[in-house]
Amino acid sequence: MPKAAAVEVQAGDRTVRVSSPDRVIYEATERTGEVTKLMVAEYFASVEDGLMRALRDRPTALERWPSGVREGMQLATGRADRDADAFYQKRVPKGAPDYLESVEITFPSGRTAEEICPTEIAVPVWCAHMGTLTFHPWPVRRDDVDHPDELRIDLDPQPGTTFADAQRVAGVARELLEELGLGGFPKTSGNRGIHIYVRIEPRWEFTDVRHAAIGFGRELARRDAGVTMDWWKEERGERIFVDFNQNNRDRTIASAYSLRPKPGAPVSTPMTWAELAEVTDPRDFNLFTVPDRLADGDPWASIDDTAYSLEPLLRLWEELPGGEMPFPPDYPKMPGEPPRVQPSKKVEAHWDADGNRIEP
């Protein structure tokens, strides 16, 4: 069969060329039809209002699945995964159009890179042409890439728990935020989890925002026995993990209105709190159903109206016991950090009082 000719997709005031438009990205399921590359590009164009609210002026990494999503395919998470089927693109790809803008960001290692910074819907649509399904924006804006304007609360169901468990915990999280005078905006993760975003004043550093997330998570765990703040998987049990490390520099979460690489083309979908409480199956929110939701407006339309202070959460960090928590394994040793070794493998004699490894 001859290869289909490239087509033009209308994206705002531009047309974007999409090659291999009939390539199947998602195979049909019992619930949904097959999804082609062209349909992905058209989907991003159709959710412009919500997607650009999530991405505009933010450094954004791309999760690219150029051959589509199939069972058994792997996403590269490090240099050792060179044969993986999908990968993260943290630098501007070659061949980017001249209207694509970028911004310099600094990784935890101190290295820098020019990363895509979407300013118009044509950029995500071009990214779909490049095989992108999921956008991973930083919690900062291009005019100040070192001070986040967003706190992200990631409710991550562990084995043995369900979306319904995350729903329950999200309800407790909402109550806590309201007690603290903060407004939260929830969305499905596109899988089993739930994300809650809080706009904050951009006057704190990444470490402060991470500490705020730890303080919030500890208070949440104090109120609900089904919540854990344990970093090591062997200690979490069948609970909802509050992934505080998602607030670190160069740690990102799938954006609102991103597709996820799961059967049925699920979408990370913004909701009102009332809507979230009524969800029975997050797979109902997918490429085929989500655009119609925006016809009545984006549930997150007011997310930028108020920026909150982190001080109530930083007080929790200071007042609740526990101290510093482990950082991700690719981070340099951080001040006050406990030993970066899972408890079952820790030998006390190999570590000093400050958490530094003692070489034999």
Rosetta silent file (secondary structure, phi, psi, omega in degrees, C-alpha in Angstrom):
SEQUENCE: MPKAAAVEVQAGDRTVRVSSPDRVIYEATERTGEVTKLMVAEYFASVEDGLMRALRDRPTALERWPSGVREGMQLATGRADRDADAFYQKRVPKGAPDYLESVEITFPSGRTAEEICPTEIAVPVWCAHMGTLTFHPWPVRRDDVDHPDELRIDLDPQPGTTFADAQRVAGVARELLEELGLGGFPKTSGNRGIHIYVRIEPRWEFTDVRHAAIGFGRELARRDAGVTMDWWKEERGERIFVDFNQNNRDRTIASAYSLRPKPGAPVSTPMTWAELAEVTDPRDFNLFTVPDRLADGDPWASIDDTAYSLEPLLRLWEELPGGEMPFPPDYPKMPGEPPRVQPSKKVEAHWDADGNRIEP
SCORE:     score description
SCORE:     0.000 S_00000001
   1 L     0.000  130.032 -178.696    0.000    0.000    0.000 S_00000001
   2 L   -66.091  148.282  179.165    1.492    3.399   -0.949 S_00000001
   3 L   -67.705  134.369 -179.140    2.414    5.768    1.858 S_00000001
   4 L   -67.578  143.197  179.090   -0.232    8.431    2.474 S_00000001
   5 L   -70.454  151.745  176.366    0.730   11.958    1.499 S_00000001
   6 L   -60.964  152.181  178.665    1.318   14.540    4.215 S_00000001
   7 E  -125.954  162.732  178.381   -1.678   16.691    5.132 S_00000001
   8 E  -103.413  132.667  178.487   -2.105   20.185    6.530 S_00000001
   9 E  -113.287  130.977  178.058   -3.792   20.672    9.909 S_00000001
  10 E   -75.276  124.921 -179.040   -5.216   24.038   10.902 S_00000001
  11 E  -134.774   94.083 -174.769   -3.676   25.154   14.198 S_00000001
  12 L    66.155 -125.769 -178.729   -4.725   28.635   15.200 S_00000001
  13 L   -91.153    4.396 -176.704   -3.561   31.024   12.498 S_00000001
  14 E  -119.680  162.144  166.009   -1.168   28.512   10.943 S_00000001
  15 E  -111.019  139.416 -176.610   -1.333   25.289    9.019 S_00000001
  16 E  -118.416  129.506  179.947    0.984   22.528   10.182 S_00000001
  17 E   -77.321  129.425  178.213    2.228   19.749    7.919 S_00000001
  18 E  -121.355  115.775  179.061    1.686   16.254    9.340 S_00000001
  19 L   -84.715  162.303 -179.906    3.476   13.386    7.611 S_00000001
  20 L    44.720   52.786 -172.850    2.271    9.761    7.634 S_00000001
  21 L   -63.035  -25.536 -177.432   -1.203   10.914    8.696 S_00000001
  22 L   -92.584    6.325  177.521   -2.725    7.431    8.521 S_00000001
  23 L   -62.754  130.350 -178.868   -0.137    5.800   10.811 S_00000001
  24 E   -79.847  118.074  179.935   -2.010    4.002   13.594 S_00000001
  25 E   -93.329  -42.900  174.980   -0.882    5.394   16.941 S_00000001
  26 E  -121.676  128.909  175.318   -3.464    3.651   19.144 S_00000001
  27 L   -74.998  157.536  178.946   -5.077    0.389   18.096 S_00000001
  28 L   -63.694  147.523  174.189   -8.831   -0.046   18.494 S_00000001
  29 L  -123.393 -178.508  176.797  -10.146   -1.349   21.801 S_00000001
  30 L   -65.726  -21.974 -175.334  -13.551   -2.581   22.932 S_00000001
  31 L  -101.521  -26.849 -171.851  -14.278    0.996   24.032 S_00000001
  32 L  -137.932  154.522  174.647  -12.601    3.100   21.345 S_00000001
  33 L   -79.697  177.162  178.405  -11.716    3.052   17.668 S_00000001
  34 L   -71.469  155.557 -178.625   -8.196    3.236   16.313 S_00000001
  35 E  -122.552  125.802  179.144   -6.366    6.540   16.473 S_00000001
  36 E   -96.427  169.229  177.649   -4.129    7.784   13.662 S_00000001
  37 H   -60.089  -39.940  177.558   -1.325   10.326   13.753 S_00000001
  38 H   -61.283  -40.763 -179.991   -3.586   12.834   12.007 S_00000001
  39 H   -64.636  -35.309  176.384   -6.229   12.349   14.697 S_00000001
  40 H   -63.095  -47.982  179.305   -3.658   13.089   17.402 S_00000001
  41 H   -60.037  -43.974  179.717   -2.685   16.344   15.686 S_00000001
  42 H   -67.083  -33.823  177.180   -6.339   17.319   15.222 S_00000001
  43 H   -61.645  -49.530 -179.324   -7.062   16.454   18.849 S_00000001
  44 H   -59.128  -40.193  178.092   -4.376   18.845   20.122 S_00000001
  45 H   -63.385  -34.943 -175.609   -5.750   21.584   17.858 S_00000001
  46 H   -74.099  -22.103 -179.285   -9.268   20.945   19.170 S_00000001
  47 L  -108.290   30.712 -175.138   -8.304   21.401   22.846 S_00000001
  48 H   -50.165  -48.596 -174.223   -6.294   24.563   22.214 S_00000001
  49 H   -57.399  -51.524 -178.259   -7.832   26.599   25.040 S_00000001
  50 H   -73.470  -40.506 -177.434   -7.078   24.101   27.792 S_00000001
  51 H   -65.840  -42.522 -179.418   -3.819   22.748   26.398 S_00000001
  52 H   -72.254  -27.581  173.145   -2.264   26.171   25.926 S_00000001
  53 H   -62.033  -33.056 -179.884   -3.371   27.209   29.404 S_00000001
  54 H   -80.956  -30.288 -170.813   -1.243   24.312   30.633 S_00000001
  55 H  -107.687  -24.469 -167.834    1.762   24.858   28.336 S_00000001
  56 L   -56.140  126.685  176.497    2.025   28.523   27.400 S_00000001
  57 L    66.751   18.514  178.409    5.433   30.044   28.199 S_00000001
  58 L  -110.055  133.755  169.416    6.583   26.926   30.064 S_00000001
  59 L   -54.550  132.624 -171.273    9.733   24.927   29.253 S_00000001
  60 E  -137.962  122.358  172.242    8.293   21.643   28.018 S_00000001
  61 E   -86.359  150.515 -177.876    9.789   18.198   27.479 S_00000001
  62 E  -109.114  136.437  172.465    8.153   15.944   24.895 S_00000001
  63 E  -102.444  106.609 -170.196    7.259   12.281   25.348 S_00000001
  64 E  -105.275  129.500  176.829    7.561   10.908   21.830 S_00000001
  65 L  -123.101   73.287 -171.712    6.087    7.618   20.582 S_00000001
  66 L   -62.195  -26.291  179.308    6.960    7.807   16.867 S_00000001
  67 L   -99.252    6.496 -178.267    5.817    4.250   16.104 S_00000001
  68 L    90.174 -175.088 -176.123    2.662    4.476   18.181 S_00000001
  69 E  -111.782  121.063  177.242    1.615    2.641   21.340 S_00000001
  70 L  -136.869  154.621  178.019    1.586   -1.147   21.440 S_00000001
  71 L   -58.571  133.469  178.798    1.647   -3.698   24.242 S_00000001
  72 L    92.158  -11.514  177.713    5.207   -4.419   25.282 S_00000001
  73 L   -69.431  150.055 -175.325    6.679   -1.184   23.955 S_00000001
  74 L  -119.264  144.815  174.263    9.122    0.552   26.281 S_00000001
  75 E   -99.850  126.307  179.719    9.757    4.192   27.155 S_00000001
  76 L   -68.983  131.586  177.488   13.418    5.087   27.584 S_00000001
  77 L  -120.068    2.421  179.176   14.189    6.517   31.021 S_00000001
  78 L  -167.238  176.260 -176.465   17.975    6.577   30.772 S_00000001
  79 L   -64.994  -24.324 -178.931   20.955    6.175   28.499 S_00000001
  80 L   -72.633  -12.980 -176.012   20.904    2.411   28.911 S_00000001
  81 L   -96.574   45.069 -174.942   17.510    2.268   27.165 S_00000001
  82 L   -66.609  -22.709 -178.546   18.807    3.036   23.686 S_00000001
  83 L   -95.537   10.481 -179.164   16.661    0.352   22.076 S_00000001
  84 L   -67.927  161.653 -176.205   13.411    1.621   23.632 S_00000001
  85 L   -87.070  -21.521 -177.605   10.427    2.457   21.422 S_00000001
  86 E  -137.717  162.987 -174.935    9.718    5.883   22.927 S_00000001
  87 E  -157.908  162.196  173.677   11.771    8.591   24.567 S_00000001
  88 E   -91.302  134.025  176.909   11.777   11.980   26.272 S_00000001
  89 E  -108.287  108.759 -177.361   12.934   14.934   24.180 S_00000001
  90 L  -101.629   -6.085  177.379   14.344   17.608   26.482 S_00000001
  91 L  -120.570  155.854  179.629   16.023   19.726   23.814 S_00000001
  92 L   -57.499  124.362 -179.917   14.537   21.423   20.764 S_00000001
  93 L   -66.377  154.795  174.499   14.402   18.785   17.999 S_00000001
  94 L   -65.580  147.573  178.544   16.216   19.317   14.744 S_00000001
  95 L    80.939   13.277 -179.498   14.053   20.713   11.978 S_00000001
  96 L   -65.249  143.874  179.856   11.844   22.731   14.316 S_00000001
  97 L   -66.666  158.958 -175.332    9.802   25.443   12.552 S_00000001
  98 L   -68.862  -19.043  178.625   10.918   29.052   12.893 S_00000001
  99 L   -83.140   -8.620  178.143    7.861   29.988   14.951 S_00000001
 100 L   -76.100  126.784  179.879    8.814   27.528   17.689 S_00000001
 101 L  -104.865  160.388 -177.708   10.358   29.377   20.628 S_00000001
 102 E  -139.115  171.101  176.701   12.630   28.015   23.338 S_00000001
 103 E  -146.763  146.968  179.840   14.080   28.935   26.703 S_00000001
 104 E   -82.004  129.517  175.950   17.263   27.881   28.488 S_00000001
 105 E  -121.516  159.821 -178.952   16.792   25.655   31.512 S_00000001
 106 E  -116.805  126.590  178.252   19.320   24.266   33.986 S_00000001
 107 L   -79.596  165.127  177.688   19.338   20.605   35.008 S_00000001
 108 L   -56.533  -28.070  179.249   20.224   19.455   38.550 S_00000001
 109 L   -71.523  -14.355 -175.331   23.691   18.558   37.246 S_00000001
 110 L    99.087  -14.418  176.707   24.288   22.188   36.332 S_00000001
 111 L   -69.847  156.022 -179.243   24.173   21.507   32.598 S_00000001
 112 E  -120.440  165.117  178.201   21.880   23.674   30.499 S_00000001
 113 E  -158.357  153.848  170.780   19.695   23.117   27.450 S_00000001
 114 E   -90.010  119.755 -176.967   17.341   24.955   25.141 S_00000001
 115 E  -116.649  148.038  177.800   13.882   23.452   25.679 S_00000001
 116 E   -54.382  139.105  177.829   10.687   24.010   23.741 S_00000001
 117 L  -132.404   90.298 -174.244    8.546   26.806   25.177 S_00000001
 118 L   -60.063  133.272  177.345    5.084   26.706   23.545 S_00000001
 119 L  -124.337   -8.784  178.979    3.568   30.085   22.767 S_00000001
 120 L  -156.386  159.970 -172.276    0.849   29.047   20.286 S_00000001
 121 L   -66.596  -22.119  178.438   -1.154   25.922   19.439 S_00000001
 122 H   -60.404  -26.525 -178.853    0.807   25.285   16.231 S_00000001
 123 H   -68.538  -53.429  175.741    3.708   24.148   18.420 S_00000001
 124 H   -59.211  -34.728  178.945    1.912   21.192   20.075 S_00000001
 125 H   -67.067  -40.825  175.062    0.404   20.241   16.712 S_00000001
 126 H   -62.969  -37.151  177.996    3.892   20.198   15.141 S_00000001
 127 H   -62.864  -33.704  175.148    5.025   18.092   18.112 S_00000001
 128 H   -63.902  -39.195  174.574    2.267   15.600   17.213 S_00000001
 129 H   -57.276  -31.224  179.726    3.809   15.432   13.735 S_00000001
 130 L   -88.139    7.135  176.751    7.019   14.426   15.572 S_00000001
 131 L    89.784   14.137 -179.741    5.224   11.615   17.410 S_00000001
 132 E   -78.557  134.053  173.914    4.546   13.432   20.686 S_00000001
 133 E  -113.105  -35.580 -173.636    1.654   12.195   22.816 S_00000001
 134 E  -125.158  133.898  176.829    2.429   13.672   26.216 S_00000001
 135 E  -103.373  136.796 -177.463    3.700   17.115   27.160 S_00000001
 136 E  -122.221   82.721 -179.053    5.761   17.559   30.318 S_00000001
 137 E   -78.768  146.161  172.047    5.888   21.272   31.202 S_00000001
 138 L   -71.230  158.103  178.561    8.035   22.654   34.004 S_00000001
 139 L   -85.817   37.118 -179.008    6.179   24.447   36.829 S_00000001
 140 L  -135.497  164.862  173.707    7.811   27.751   35.786 S_00000001
 141 E  -106.565  159.934 -173.599    7.339   30.457   33.167 S_00000001
 142 L   -62.103  -25.523 -177.614    9.958   31.538   30.653 S_00000001
 143 L   -80.237   -8.500  176.477   10.538   34.917   32.357 S_00000001
 144 E  -159.632   88.457 -172.846   11.744   33.224   35.569 S_00000001
 145 L   -83.742    2.800 -178.897   12.753   29.583   35.163 S_00000001
 146 L  -109.054   -2.153 -178.419   14.139   29.249   38.708 S_00000001
 147 L  -130.146  102.994 -177.486   11.017   30.130   40.719 S_00000001
 148 L   -59.928  147.778  173.413    7.990   27.837   40.257 S_00000001
 149 L  -113.658   17.453 -173.581    4.500   29.278   40.020 S_00000001
 150 E  -148.862  127.772  168.690    2.850   25.900   40.529 S_00000001
 151 E   -98.905  132.693 -177.782    2.723   23.325   43.324 S_00000001
 152 E  -119.175  120.793  179.496    1.899   19.855   42.045 S_00000001
 153 E  -104.633  111.268 -174.775    0.382   17.223   44.305 S_00000001
 154 E  -103.716  108.914  178.025    0.721   13.794   42.695 S_00000001
 155 E   -93.802  105.596 -169.148   -1.523   11.121   44.233 S_00000001
 156 E  -109.641  105.787  179.826    0.048    7.898   42.978 S_00000001
 157 E   -65.034  131.226  177.143   -1.862    4.629   43.634 S_00000001
 158 L   -91.629  164.592  178.841    0.434    1.800   44.673 S_00000001
 159 L   -50.729  133.560 -178.374   -0.172   -1.886   43.842 S_00000001
 160 L    96.624   -6.386  176.762   -3.301   -3.086   45.587 S_00000001
 161 L  -114.913  168.812 -173.631   -5.009    0.299   45.430 S_00000001
 162 L  -130.534  174.771  173.865   -7.410    1.740   42.882 S_00000001
 163 H   -59.260  -36.506  179.449   -8.539    5.001   41.338 S_00000001
 164 H   -61.077  -35.601  176.063  -11.343    5.020   43.911 S_00000001
 165 H   -64.863  -42.520  177.828   -8.718    5.117   46.675 S_00000001
 166 H   -63.543  -37.694  176.783   -7.070    8.100   44.980 S_00000001
 167 H   -58.692  -46.736 -179.492  -10.502    9.743   44.729 S_00000001
 168 H   -60.367  -45.875 -179.072  -11.044    9.385   48.467 S_00000001
 169 H   -65.354  -36.736  177.802   -7.632   10.844   49.256 S_00000001
 170 H   -60.482  -36.716  176.872   -8.242   13.700   46.817 S_00000001
 171 H   -63.224  -40.204  176.806  -11.325   14.594   48.848 S_00000001
 172 H   -66.982  -39.602  178.213   -9.227   14.773   52.009 S_00000001
 173 H   -61.640  -40.801  178.980   -6.637   16.839   50.138 S_00000001
 174 H   -61.257  -45.233  179.228   -9.305   19.291   49.059 S_00000001
 175 H   -60.201  -42.186 -179.272  -10.460   19.755   52.653 S_00000001
 176 H   -65.832  -44.788  178.501   -6.896   20.344   53.819 S_00000001
 177 H   -58.564  -43.948 -178.783   -6.191   22.875   51.065 S_00000001
 178 H   -65.097  -37.748  176.702   -9.357   24.777   51.921 S_00000001
 179 H   -61.393  -33.877 -178.131   -8.426   24.820   55.619 S_00000001
 180 L   -86.452   -1.283  179.637   -5.092   26.346   54.637 S_00000001
 181 L    79.355   25.763 -177.276   -6.747   28.962   52.446 S_00000001
 182 L  -114.789  147.465  177.717   -5.495   27.455   49.192 S_00000001
 183 L  -105.973  125.265 -179.580   -7.370   26.657   45.988 S_00000001
 184 L  -110.979  149.398  179.496   -6.602   23.378   44.230 S_00000001
 185 E  -123.063  114.995 -175.732   -7.427   22.247   40.708 S_00000001
 186 E   -94.148  154.571  171.505   -7.702   18.457   40.157 S_00000001
 187 E  -148.861  156.256  170.934   -7.259   16.339   37.061 S_00000001
 188 E   -72.114  153.492  177.790   -7.051   12.670   36.253 S_00000001
 189 L   -79.969  -16.582 -171.416   -3.543   11.465   35.476 S_00000001
 190 L    96.692   -3.946  175.153   -4.787    9.546   32.442 S_00000001
 191 L  -131.329 -119.053 -178.463   -4.170    6.309   34.319 S_00000001
 192 L  -103.289   -8.937 -173.197   -5.154    5.478   37.921 S_00000001
 193 L   -93.438  178.672  178.192   -3.772    8.549   39.677 S_00000001
 194 E  -136.175  138.175  176.406   -4.952   12.075   40.393 S_00000001
 195 E  -113.963  139.828  175.959   -3.009   15.345   40.169 S_00000001
 196 E  -124.881  125.039 -178.487   -3.877   18.504   42.084 S_00000001
 197 E  -108.488  142.004  175.694   -2.339   21.829   41.022 S_00000001
 198 E  -130.057  119.270  174.942   -2.071   24.982   43.126 S_00000001
 199 E   -70.173  132.835 -178.593   -0.950   28.268   41.557 S_00000001
 200 E  -127.937  159.514  174.862    1.626   29.915   43.815 S_00000001
 201 L   -66.300  132.105 -176.252    3.485   33.197   43.919 S_00000001
 202 L   -81.216   64.664  179.900    6.777   32.702   42.030 S_00000001
 203 L  -128.197   10.104  176.356    9.036   33.751   44.888 S_00000001
 204 L  -117.937  155.896  178.082   10.260   30.423   46.213 S_00000001
 205 L   -86.402  170.709 -178.701   12.925   28.074   44.877 S_00000001
 206 H   -56.563  -41.000 -178.743   12.374   24.459   43.840 S_00000001
 207 H   -62.958  -35.548  178.250   13.614   23.131   47.186 S_00000001
 208 H   -66.958  -42.832 -179.583   11.041   25.253   49.014 S_00000001
 209 H   -64.831  -39.712  176.484    8.202   23.995   46.812 S_00000001
 210 H   -61.418  -43.015  178.233    9.373   20.419   47.385 S_00000001
 211 H   -64.237  -36.856  176.302    9.369   21.025   51.146 S_00000001
 212 H   -62.069  -40.920  178.275    5.853   22.438   50.885 S_00000001
 213 H   -65.323  -38.246  177.611    4.753   19.238   49.116 S_00000001
 214 H   -64.796  -45.218  178.439    6.379   17.143   51.853 S_00000001
 215 H   -59.283  -44.690  179.088    4.618   19.148   54.557 S_00000001
 216 H   -62.677  -45.811 -178.566    1.288   18.774   52.787 S_00000001
 217 H   -62.657  -39.132  179.254    1.814   15.039   52.259 S_00000001
 218 H   -65.687  -40.062  177.359    2.726   14.437   55.888 S_00000001
 219 H   -68.619  -36.068  177.256   -0.392   16.196   57.106 S_00000001
 220 H   -63.933  -42.716  178.386   -2.456   14.244   54.576 S_00000001
 221 H   -66.185  -31.721  177.737   -0.943   10.971   55.828 S_00000001
 222 H   -66.692  -30.822 -177.551   -1.712   12.023   59.408 S_00000001
 223 H   -89.595  -23.246 -175.194   -5.375   12.408   58.456 S_00000001
 224 L  -136.436  115.696 -177.894   -5.747    9.324   56.247 S_00000001
 225 L   -66.613  -12.645  179.134   -4.085    5.994   57.019 S_00000001
 226 L   -88.360   13.235  179.746   -4.346    5.105   53.341 S_00000001
 227 E  -114.820  141.815  176.218   -1.694    7.710   52.445 S_00000001
 228 E  -131.160  147.262  172.520    2.073    7.191   52.517 S_00000001
 229 L  -112.697    9.396 -178.169    5.069    9.496   52.203 S_00000001
 230 L   -69.610  122.082 -178.815    7.588    6.629   52.139 S_00000001
 231 L   -69.504  -37.631 -175.437    9.980    7.144   49.231 S_00000001
 232 L   -80.872  127.261 -175.033   11.090    3.509   49.090 S_00000001
 233 H   -58.564  -32.721 -177.755    8.572    1.285   47.328 S_00000001
 234 H   -66.757  -14.043 -178.701    9.192   -1.591   49.726 S_00000001
 235 H  -104.925   -7.517 -171.763    7.771    0.540   52.552 S_00000001
 236 H   -75.550  -34.887 -177.210    4.710    2.030   50.872 S_00000001
 237 L    67.066 -163.426 -178.824    2.299   -0.878   51.131 S_00000001
 238 L   -88.591   71.852 -177.552   -1.181   -0.706   49.625 S_00000001
 239 L  -138.009  173.043  176.342   -1.563    3.045   50.014 S_00000001
 240 E   -92.150  120.323 -178.533   -1.649    6.228   47.943 S_00000001
 241 E   -89.948  128.290  173.974    1.838    7.697   47.642 S_00000001
 242 E   -90.483  104.328 -171.879    2.192   11.485   47.587 S_00000001
 243 L   -81.928   83.033 -177.137    5.112   11.852   45.189 S_00000001
 244 H   -62.124  -28.485 -177.248    6.746   14.958   46.642 S_00000001
 245 H   -71.090   -6.879  174.375    9.786   14.630   44.371 S_00000001
 246 H   -68.722   -8.946  178.972    7.676   15.650   41.381 S_00000001
 247 H   -97.628    9.188  175.656    8.290   19.205   42.594 S_00000001
 248 L   -76.535  162.333  171.506   12.044   19.021   42.050 S_00000001
 249 L   -58.080  135.975  179.148   13.893   20.853   39.306 S_00000001
 250 L    63.294   23.794  169.718   13.550   18.955   36.004 S_00000001
 251 L  -114.379  128.614 -172.726   10.769   16.753   37.379 S_00000001
 252 L  -133.768  162.392  178.840    7.544   17.069   35.462 S_00000001
 253 L  -122.507  147.103  176.031    4.013   15.663   35.285 S_00000001
 254 L   -52.135  132.023 -176.077    1.912   15.023   32.181 S_00000001
 255 L   -70.753  162.716  168.019    0.120   18.258   31.373 S_00000001
 256 L   -56.515  136.974  178.425   -3.580   18.841   31.371 S_00000001
 257 L    72.188    8.205  170.769   -5.057   17.577   28.070 S_00000001
 258 L   -73.358  148.002  168.544   -2.032   15.413   27.274 S_00000001
 259 E   -80.256  155.349  176.974   -2.626   11.964   25.829 S_00000001
 260 L  -119.266  147.104 -176.233   -1.172    9.040   27.746 S_00000001
 261 L   -79.832   64.416  178.320    0.460    5.945   26.194 S_00000001
 262 L  -130.262  153.610  178.517   -2.258    3.539   27.312 S_00000001
 263 L   -53.921  139.717  178.134   -4.857    1.624   25.290 S_00000001
 264 L    91.049    3.368  177.763   -7.823    3.758   24.311 S_00000001
 265 L    52.869   55.756  178.772   -5.919    7.085   24.077 S_00000001
 266 E   -69.231  155.761 -176.633   -6.771    8.311   27.603 S_00000001
 267 E  -120.818  139.867  170.438   -6.345   11.981   28.438 S_00000001
 268 L   -74.921  105.208 -161.635   -5.113   13.663   31.615 S_00000001
 269 L  -111.370  117.654  174.265   -8.369   15.526   32.125 S_00000001
 270 E   -62.345  144.996 -178.095   -9.041   18.650   34.230 S_00000001
 271 L  -144.961  161.532  165.265  -12.189   18.488   36.335 S_00000001
 272 L   -79.141  163.388  177.964  -14.157   20.326   38.935 S_00000001
 273 H   -62.168  -37.943  179.756  -14.075   18.756   42.375 S_00000001
 274 H   -64.351  -42.309  177.821  -17.724   17.725   41.967 S_00000001
 275 H   -62.603  -45.081 -177.986  -16.973   15.994   38.651 S_00000001
 276 H   -58.080  -38.961 -178.135  -13.979   14.176   40.078 S_00000001
 277 H   -66.068  -20.547 -176.160  -16.074   12.727   42.890 S_00000001
 278 H   -98.975   -4.839 -177.274  -18.457   11.184   40.347 S_00000001
 279 L   -67.851  130.684  176.188  -15.883    9.504   38.055 S_00000001
 280 L  -105.516  -26.303  179.772  -16.236    5.725   37.940 S_00000001
 281 L  -149.646  109.932 -177.760  -13.671    4.997   35.228 S_00000001
 282 H   -63.069  -15.850  177.953  -10.995    7.528   34.173 S_00000001
 283 H   -69.138  -13.072  176.964  -10.722    5.744   30.803 S_00000001
 284 H   -66.232  -16.667 -177.013  -14.015    7.400   29.882 S_00000001
 285 L  -104.882  100.306 -171.282  -12.000   10.579   29.312 S_00000001
 286 E  -142.075 -176.331 -177.152  -10.088   10.052   26.110 S_00000001
 287 L   -55.031  -31.228 -176.307   -9.261   11.547   22.705 S_00000001
 288 L   -81.716  -28.143 -171.771  -12.807   10.878   21.487 S_00000001
 289 L  -105.565  -29.165 -172.189  -14.699   12.356   24.453 S_00000001
 290 H   -67.100  -39.971 -179.813  -12.606   15.167   25.918 S_00000001
 291 H   -54.537  -36.332 -179.933  -12.956   17.772   23.103 S_00000001
 292 H   -65.181  -28.210  178.713  -16.720   17.912   23.678 S_00000001
 293 H   -62.956  -36.266 -176.986  -16.115   18.822   27.327 S_00000001
 294 H   -72.297  -13.061  176.551  -14.384   22.026   26.278 S_00000001
 295 H   -61.529  -27.875  178.161  -17.484   23.155   24.412 S_00000001
 296 H   -98.029    7.304  178.291  -18.833   24.126   27.842 S_00000001
 297 L   104.068  154.866  179.364  -15.526   25.656   28.931 S_00000001
 298 L   -80.346  125.531  177.697  -12.353   24.449   30.606 S_00000001
 299 L   -58.137  -19.242  179.658  -12.865   23.444   34.273 S_00000001
 300 L  -101.410   20.536 -175.354   -9.468   25.067   34.922 S_00000001
 301 L   -58.628  -27.106 -176.151  -10.351   28.380   33.235 S_00000001
 302 L  -101.223   11.720 -173.515   -9.802   30.301   36.495 S_00000001
 303 L   -62.593  -28.008 -178.629   -6.568   28.595   37.571 S_00000001
 304 L   -90.925    1.748 -175.291   -4.483   31.708   36.847 S_00000001
 305 L   -70.328  -33.624 -175.744   -6.796   34.110   38.677 S_00000001
 306 L  -133.619  129.812  173.533   -5.173   33.700   42.101 S_00000001
 307 L  -108.360  127.189 -172.882   -1.589   32.928   43.096 S_00000001
 308 E   -99.263  161.421  174.498   -1.258   31.676   46.669 S_00000001
 309 L   -82.812  145.071  175.859    1.455   31.899   49.285 S_00000001
 310 L   -83.176   -7.864 -170.729    3.412   28.762   50.166 S_00000001
 311 H   -55.941  -40.950  178.319    3.796   29.879   53.774 S_00000001
 312 H   -60.075  -36.572  179.930    0.966   27.706   55.217 S_00000001
 313 H   -77.017  -34.313  177.707    2.554   24.600   53.673 S_00000001
 314 H   -68.804  -28.692  173.972    6.073   25.569   54.677 S_00000001
 315 H   -65.868  -38.954  175.786    4.833   25.846   58.259 S_00000001
 316 H   -62.126  -41.573  178.109    3.663   22.234   58.015 S_00000001
 317 H   -58.604  -40.387 -178.088    7.126   21.279   56.728 S_00000001
 318 H   -76.704  -33.021 -172.334    8.717   22.966   59.739 S_00000001
 319 H   -89.167  -34.215 -175.746    6.261   21.727   62.355 S_00000001
 320 L   -83.925  141.597 -177.517    5.660   18.096   61.416 S_00000001
 321 L   -71.385  156.640  175.090    8.369   15.534   62.269 S_00000001
 322 L   139.513  -32.251  177.702   10.387   13.685   59.649 S_00000001
 323 L    67.606 -160.488 -177.267   13.050   16.040   58.362 S_00000001
 324 L   -69.097  153.099 -179.201   14.525   15.854   54.890 S_00000001
 325 L  -115.436  161.250  178.551   13.523   13.104   52.465 S_00000001
 326 L   -62.175  146.905  174.084   15.545   11.262   49.784 S_00000001
 327 L   -95.215  166.540  176.878   16.035   12.936   46.426 S_00000001
 328 L   -59.376  154.665 -173.868   15.826   11.124   43.067 S_00000001
 329 L   -63.507  -22.485 -179.484   18.841    8.933   42.258 S_00000001
 330 L   -87.514    0.806  178.643   20.182   11.210   39.509 S_00000001
 331 L   -83.273  149.346  170.179   20.468   14.173   41.870 S_00000001
 332 L   -66.571  160.936  177.308   23.744   15.168   43.539 S_00000001
 333 L   -56.137  128.490 -174.660   23.909   14.599   47.269 S_00000001
 334 L  -106.859  151.633 -178.046   21.656   17.257   48.814 S_00000001
 335 L   -57.723  131.070  176.132   22.020   19.026   52.194 S_00000001
 336 L    76.319    2.076 -175.686   20.428   17.130   55.075 S_00000001
 337 L   -71.925  137.609  175.670   19.405   14.230   52.877 S_00000001
 338 L   -71.198  168.305  179.607   19.183   10.786   54.538 S_00000001
 339 L   -52.327  133.112 -177.877   21.155    7.862   53.073 S_00000001
 340 L   -91.071   67.727  178.824   20.061    7.206   49.505 S_00000001
 341 L  -149.363  137.182 -177.114   19.727    3.435   49.877 S_00000001
 342 L   -64.151  142.798 -172.205   16.613    1.355   50.332 S_00000001
 343 H   -53.310  -37.385 -176.511   16.128    0.270   53.950 S_00000001
 344 H   -68.326  -15.619 -179.164   16.378   -3.471   53.260 S_00000001
 345 H  -110.924    1.321 -176.509   19.884   -2.964   51.868 S_00000001
 346 L   -79.571  130.685  173.386   21.148   -0.399   54.338 S_00000001
 347 L  -113.383  114.083 -172.351   24.059   -1.397   56.584 S_00000001
 348 H   -54.055  -36.284 -176.078   24.396    1.182   59.371 S_00000001
 349 H   -66.307  -14.835 -177.333   28.160    0.800   59.602 S_00000001
 350 H   -91.305    3.583 -175.097   28.500    2.029   56.004 S_00000001
 351 E  -133.735  141.117  176.333   26.992    5.477   56.716 S_00000001
 352 L   -89.305 -178.055 -174.023   27.990    8.389   58.958 S_00000001
 353 L   -66.498  -21.592 -179.229   25.651   10.558   61.025 S_00000001
 354 L   -93.620    5.380  179.063   25.199   13.009   58.138 S_00000001
 355 L    84.316   15.103  177.215   24.093   10.342   55.662 S_00000001
 356 L   -93.094  137.551 -179.587   27.410   10.128   53.783 S_00000001
 357 E   -70.822  134.933  176.839   28.640    6.738   52.685 S_00000001
 358 L   -96.052  114.661 -179.393   31.803    5.555   54.405 S_00000001
 359 L   -73.232  135.426 -178.946   34.028    3.845   51.913 S_00000001
 360 L   -67.185    0.000    0.000   35.600    0.593   53.231 S_00000001
